[in-house]
Amino acid sequence: MVKHDFKVTTKWQGGREEVGEVNGDVINEQISIPSELGGNGHGTNPDELLVSAASSCYIISLAAVLERAGFNNISIDQQSVGTAVFENSKFKMEAITHFPNIKVDNAEQLETKLPKLLKIADNNCMISNSIRGNVQINIQPNILKQ
């Protein structure tokens, strides 16, 4: 078994209108409650970080799966949308939907293999594996012809 620790430090002073920070080996961002949820909206927020973690994990996994399947000149442009709901007196991320636009050589060959490759990529993504069963993960791909 391979084990790796990912470490971040977070700091916060004051109430819900304040701004905190999150720092890691690479990340160095201000954090706050989104303005849409009554905060001041400076920097990023945990919800956006969750969606960006899921999106970046999935796009990297998809690129690796496409490469292993023999596709060349891989280019993926992806938007991901996290849908949060307020129910039972608490907020929850209900679903994350990825919309990858995929370009590869031999795009015609990709069309038949894509459903299987999308599933493999999702199963190889650590974030998908971590939130599956609690957050619905949807993938709506688009193959772009070169």
MIDOSE-1310 file (N, C-alpha, C; in nm, 2 decimals, decimal comma, always signed):
residues 146
mvkh	+0,08/-0,12/+0,00/+0,00/+0,00/+0,00/+0,09/+0,12/+0,00; +0,06/+0,22/-0,09/+0,12/+0,35/-0,09/+0,04/+0,45/-0,01; +0,11/+0,52/+0,07/+0,05/+0,62/+0,16/+0,12/+0,76/+0,14; +0,04/+0,86/+0,13/+0,10/+1,00/+0,12/+0,01/+1,10/+0,19
dfkv	+0,07/+1,18/+0,27/+0,00/+1,29/+0,34/+0,01/+1,42/+0,26; -0,11/+1,48/+0,25/-0,12/+1,61/+0,19/-0,15/+1,71/+0,30; -0,06/+1,81/+0,32/-0,07/+1,90/+0,44/-0,11/+2,04/+0,39; -0,20/+2,10/+0,46/-0,23/+2,24/+0,45/-0,25/+2,30/+0,59
ttkw	-0,23/+2,43/+0,59/-0,25/+2,51/+0,71/-0,36/+2,61/+0,69; -0,46/+2,62/+0,77/-0,56/+2,72/+0,76/-0,56/+2,81/+0,88; -0,59/+2,94/+0,85/-0,60/+3,04/+0,96/-0,72/+3,12/+0,95; -0,78/+3,16/+1,06/-0,91/+3,24/+1,06/-0,91/+3,31/+1,19
qggr	-0,95/+3,44/+1,18/-0,97/+3,52/+1,30/-1,10/+3,60/+1,29; -1,18/+3,60/+1,39/-1,31/+3,68/+1,38/-1,42/+3,59/+1,34; -1,53/+3,66/+1,30/-1,66/+3,59/+1,27/-1,67/+3,56/+1,12; -1,80/+3,55/+1,08/-1,83/+3,50/+0,94/-1,80/+3,61/+0,83
eevg	-1,78/+3,73/+0,87/-1,75/+3,84/+0,77/-1,60/+3,85/+0,74; -1,52/+3,78/+0,81/-1,37/+3,79/+0,80/-1,32/+3,71/+0,68; -1,19/+3,72/+0,66/-1,11/+3,65/+0,56/-1,00/+3,57/+0,62; -1,00/+3,44/+0,59/-0,89/+3,35/+0,64/-0,79/+3,32/+0,53
evng	-0,71/+3,22/+0,55/-0,62/+3,18/+0,45/-0,59/+3,03/+0,46; -0,56/+2,97/+0,34/-0,52/+2,83/+0,33/-0,38/+2,83/+0,26; -0,29/+2,76/+0,32/-0,16/+2,75/+0,26/-0,11/+2,60/+0,26; -0,04/+2,57/+0,16/+0,01/+2,43/+0,14/+0,14/+2,44/+0,07
dvin	+0,19/+2,33/+0,02/+0,32/+2,33/-0,06/+0,31/+2,43/-0,18; +0,19/+2,44/-0,24/+0,18/+2,52/-0,36/+0,07/+2,63/-0,34; -0,04/+2,58/-0,28/-0,16/+2,67/-0,27/-0,13/+2,78/-0,16; -0,17/+2,90/-0,19/-0,16/+3,01/-0,10/-0,28/+3,11/-0,13
eqis	-0,39/+3,09/-0,07/-0,51/+3,16/-0,10/-0,59/+3,21/+0,02; -0,65/+3,33/-0,01/-0,75/+3,38/+0,09/-0,88/+3,29/+0,08; -0,94/+3,28/+0,20/-1,07/+3,20/+0,20/-1,17/+3,28/+0,27; -1,30/+3,27/+0,23/-1,41/+3,34/+0,30/-1,54/+3,27/+0,26
ipse	-1,65/+3,31/+0,32/-1,78/+3,26/+0,29/-1,82/+3,33/+0,16; -1,87/+3,26/+0,06/-1,91/+3,32/-0,06/-2,02/+3,43/-0,04; -2,01/+3,54/-0,12/-2,10/+3,65/-0,10/-2,25/+3,60/-0,12; -2,27/+3,51/-0,21/-2,40/+3,45/-0,24/-2,46/+3,38/-0,11
lggn	-2,37/+3,35/-0,02/-2,42/+3,28/+0,10/-2,41/+3,37/+0,23; -2,39/+3,50/+0,20/-2,39/+3,60/+0,31/-2,25/+3,63/+0,36; -2,15/+3,59/+0,30/-2,01/+3,62/+0,34/-1,96/+3,74/+0,26; -1,83/+3,77/+0,27/-1,78/+3,88/+0,20/-1,72/+3,84/+0,06
ghgt	-1,70/+3,71/+0,04/-1,66/+3,67/-0,10/-1,52/+3,70/-0,14; -1,43/+3,73/-0,05/-1,29/+3,75/-0,08/-1,22/+3,61/-0,10; -1,14/+3,60/-0,20/-1,07/+3,48/-0,22/-1,16/+3,36/-0,26; -1,11/+3,25/-0,23/-1,19/+3,13/-0,27/-1,26/+3,08/-0,15
npde	-1,33/+2,96/-0,16/-1,41/+2,91/-0,05/-1,40/+2,76/-0,05; -1,44/+2,69/+0,06/-1,43/+2,54/+0,06/-1,51/+2,48/-0,05; -1,62/+2,53/-0,09/-1,71/+2,47/-0,19/-1,64/+2,48/-0,33; -1,58/+2,59/-0,36/-1,51/+2,61/-0,49/-1,38/+2,52/-0,49
llvs	-1,32/+2,51/-0,37/-1,20/+2,42/-0,36/-1,24/+2,27/-0,38; -1,35/+2,23/-0,33/-1,40/+2,09/-0,35/-1,43/+2,07/-0,50; -1,50/+2,16/-0,57/-1,53/+2,14/-0,71/-1,40/+2,14/-0,79; -1,31/+2,23/-0,76/-1,18/+2,24/-0,83/-1,10/+2,12/-0,81
aass	-1,10/+2,06/-0,69/-1,03/+1,94/-0,66/-1,09/+1,82/-0,75; -1,22/+1,81/-0,75/-1,28/+1,71/-0,83/-1,25/+1,73/-0,98; -1,26/+1,85/-1,02/-1,24/+1,88/-1,17/-1,09/+1,85/-1,21; -1,00/+1,90/-1,13/-0,86/+1,88/-1,17/-0,82/+1,74/-1,16
cyii	-0,87/+1,66/-1,06/-0,84/+1,52/-1,04/-0,90/+1,45/-1,17; -1,02/+1,48/-1,20/-1,08/+1,40/-1,31/-1,02/+1,43/-1,45; -0,98/+1,56/-1,47/-0,92/+1,59/-1,60/-0,78/+1,53/-1,61; -0,71/+1,52/-1,50/-0,57/+1,45/-1,51/-0,59/+1,30/-1,53
slaa	-0,69/+1,25/-1,46/-0,72/+1,10/-1,48/-0,76/+1,07/-1,62; -0,85/+1,15/-1,67/-0,90/+1,13/-1,81/-0,79/+1,14/-1,91; -0,70/+1,24/-1,90/-0,58/+1,25/-1,99/-0,50/+1,13/-1,98; -0,47/+1,08/-1,86/-0,39/+0,96/-1,85/-0,46/+0,83/-1,91
vler	-0,59/+0,82/-1,89/-0,66/+0,71/-1,95/-0,66/+0,72/-2,10; -0,68/+0,84/-2,16/-0,68/+0,85/-2,30/-0,54/+0,82/-2,36; -0,43/+0,86/-2,29/-0,30/+0,83/-2,33/-0,27/+0,68/-2,33; -0,31/+0,61/-2,22/-0,29/+0,47/-2,21/-0,37/+0,39/-2,31
agfn	-0,48/+0,45/-2,36/-0,57/+0,39/-2,46/-0,51/+0,41/-2,60; -0,40/+0,48/-2,61/-0,33/+0,50/-2,74/-0,36/+0,63/-2,82; -0,44/+0,72/-2,76/-0,47/+0,84/-2,83/-0,36/+0,94/-2,81; -0,34/+1,02/-2,92/-0,23/+1,12/-2,92/-0,29/+1,26/-2,93
nisi	-0,20/+1,36/-2,91/-0,24/+1,50/-2,92/-0,37/+1,53/-2,84; -0,36/+1,49/-2,71/-0,48/+1,50/-2,62/-0,49/+1,65/-2,57; -0,61/+1,70/-2,59/-0,64/+1,84/-2,54/-0,78/+1,83/-2,47; -0,79/+1,87/-2,35/-0,92/+1,87/-2,28/-0,94/+2,00/-2,21
dqqs	-1,05/+2,06/-2,24/-1,10/+2,19/-2,18/-1,23/+2,15/-2,11; -1,23/+2,17/-1,98/-1,34/+2,12/-1,90/-1,39/+2,23/-1,80; -1,52/+2,23/-1,80/-1,59/+2,31/-1,70/-1,66/+2,21/-1,61; -1,66/+2,24/-1,48/-1,72/+2,16/-1,38/-1,81/+2,24/-1,29
vgta	-1,93/+2,19/-1,26/-2,03/+2,27/-1,19/-2,07/+2,18/-1,06; -2,05/+2,25/-0,95/-2,09/+2,19/-0,82/-2,23/+2,24/-0,78; -2,33/+2,16/-0,76/-2,46/+2,20/-0,72/-2,48/+2,17/-0,57; -2,49/+2,28/-0,49/-2,51/+2,26/-0,35/-2,66/+2,29/-0,32
vfen	-2,70/+2,22/-0,21/-2,84/+2,23/-0,17/-2,84/+2,26/-0,02; -2,95/+2,32/+0,02/-2,97/+2,34/+0,17/-3,09/+2,26/+0,20; -3,07/+2,15/+0,28/-3,18/+2,07/+0,32/-3,15/+2,01/+0,46; -3,26/+1,98/+0,54/-3,24/+1,94/+0,67/-3,15/+2,03/+0,76
skfk	-3,17/+2,16/+0,73/-3,09/+2,26/+0,81/-2,94/+2,26/+0,78; -2,90/+2,21/+0,67/-2,75/+2,22/+0,64/-2,73/+2,22/+0,49; -2,61/+2,28/+0,46/-2,57/+2,28/+0,32/-2,50/+2,15/+0,29; -2,51/+2,11/+0,16/-2,45/+1,99/+0,12/-2,42/+2,00/-0,03
meai	-2,30/+1,95/-0,08/-2,28/+1,94/-0,22/-2,35/+1,82/-0,27; -2,45/+1,84/-0,35/-2,54/+1,74/-0,40/-2,48/+1,66/-0,52; -2,42/+1,74/-0,61/-2,37/+1,68/-0,74/-2,25/+1,77/-0,79; -2,16/+1,70/-0,86/-2,06/+1,77/-0,94/-2,07/+1,71/-1,08
thfp	-2,09/+1,80/-1,18/-2,10/+1,76/-1,32/-1,98/+1,82/-1,39; -1,91/+1,73/-1,46/-1,79/+1,77/-1,55/-1,84/+1,77/-1,69; -1,80/+1,87/-1,76/-1,83/+1,89/-1,90/-1,70/+1,90/-1,98; -1,63/+1,78/-2,00/-1,50/+1,79/-2,08/-1,53/+1,80/-2,23
nikv	-1,45/+1,89/-2,29/-1,44/+1,90/-2,43/-1,31/+1,84/-2,47; -1,32/+1,73/-2,55/-1,20/+1,64/-2,57/-1,16/+1,65/-2,72; -1,03/+1,68/-2,74/-0,97/+1,67/-2,87/-0,86/+1,57/-2,87; -0,86/+1,48/-2,97/-0,75/+1,38/-2,98/-0,74/+1,35/-3,13
dnae	-0,62/+1,30/-3,17/-0,61/+1,24/-3,31/-0,71/+1,13/-3,32; -0,76/+1,10/-3,43/-0,85/+0,98/-3,45/-0,97/+0,99/-3,36; -1,04/+1,11/-3,36/-1,16/+1,13/-3,28/-1,27/+1,03/-3,31; -1,27/+0,98/-3,43/-1,37/+0,88/-3,47/-1,36/+0,76/-3,39
qlet	-1,24/+0,71/-3,36/-1,22/+0,59/-3,28/-1,25/+0,62/-3,14; -1,24/+0,74/-3,09/-1,28/+0,77/-2,95/-1,42/+0,76/-2,92; -1,51/+0,79/-3,02/-1,65/+0,78/-3,00/-1,70/+0,65/-2,95; -1,65/+0,54/-3,00/-1,70/+0,41/-2,96/-1,64/+0,37/-2,82
klpk	-1,52/+0,42/-2,79/-1,45/+0,38/-2,67/-1,48/+0,47/-2,55; -1,53/+0,59/-2,58/-1,54/+0,69/-2,48/-1,62/+0,65/-2,35; -1,74/+0,59/-2,36/-1,81/+0,56/-2,24/-1,73/+0,48/-2,14; -1,66/+0,38/-2,19/-1,57/+0,30/-2,10/-1,46/+0,38/-2,05
llki	-1,39/+0,46/-2,13/-1,28/+0,54/-2,08/-1,32/+0,64/-1,98; -1,44/+0,70/-1,99/-1,49/+0,80/-1,89/-1,51/+0,73/-1,76; -1,56/+0,61/-1,76/-1,58/+0,54/-1,64/-1,45/+0,50/-1,57; -1,35/+0,45/-1,65/-1,22/+0,42/-1,60/-1,16/+0,54/-1,53
adnn	-1,16/+0,66/-1,60/-1,11/+0,78/-1,55/-1,17/+0,82/-1,41; -1,30/+0,81/-1,41/-1,37/+0,84/-1,28/-1,33/+0,74/-1,17; -1,32/+0,61/-1,20/-1,27/+0,51/-1,10/-1,13/+0,53/-1,06; -1,05/+0,60/-1,14/-0,91/+0,62/-1,11/-0,88/+0,75/-1,04
cmis	-0,99/+0,83/-1,03/-0,97/+0,97/-0,97/-0,99/+0,96/-0,82; -0,89/+1,00/-0,74/-0,89/+0,99/-0,60/-1,00/+1,07/-0,53; -1,03/+1,19/-0,59/-1,14/+1,27/-0,53/-1,27/+1,21/-0,56; -1,29/+1,16/-0,68/-1,42/+1,09/-0,71/-1,44/+0,97/-0,61
nsir	-1,33/+0,90/-0,59/-1,34/+0,78/-0,50/-1,37/+0,82/-0,36; -1,32/+0,94/-0,32/-1,34/+0,99/-0,18/-1,48/+1,04/-0,16; -1,55/+1,10/-0,26/-1,68/+1,16/-0,24/-1,79/+1,08/-0,29; -1,76/+0,97/-0,37/-1,87/+0,89/-0,43/-1,95/+0,83/-0,32
gnvq	-2,08/+0,83/-0,34/-2,18/+0,78/-0,24/-2,23/+0,89/-0,16; -2,17/+1,00/-0,16/-2,21/+1,12/-0,09/-2,24/+1,24/-0,18; -2,17/+1,24/-0,29/-2,19/+1,35/-0,39/-2,21/+1,27/-0,53; -2,31/+1,30/-0,60/-2,33/+1,24/-0,73/-2,24/+1,30/-0,83
iniq	-2,17/+1,22/-0,91/-2,07/+1,26/-1,01/-2,13/+1,23/-1,14; -2,14/+1,34/-1,23/-2,19/+1,33/-1,36/-2,09/+1,37/-1,46; -2,08/+1,31/-1,58/-1,99/+1,34/-1,68/-2,06/+1,36/-1,81; -2,05/+1,47/-1,87/-2,12/+1,50/-2,00/-2,02/+1,55/-2,10
pnil	-1,96/+1,45/-2,17/-1,84/+1,49/-2,26/-1,89/+1,54/-2,40; -1,80/+1,60/-2,46/-1,82/+1,65/-2,60/-1,69/+1,62/-2,67; -1,69/+1,55/-2,78/-1,57/+1,52/-2,86/-1,56/+1,63/-2,97; -1,45/+1,70/-2,97/-1,43/+1,80/-3,07/-1,34/+1,75/-3,18
kq	-1,39/+1,77/-3,31/-1,31/+1,72/-3,42/-1,20/+1,82/-3,45; -1,09/+1,77/-3,49/-0,97/+1,85/-3,52/-0,98/+1,91/-3,66
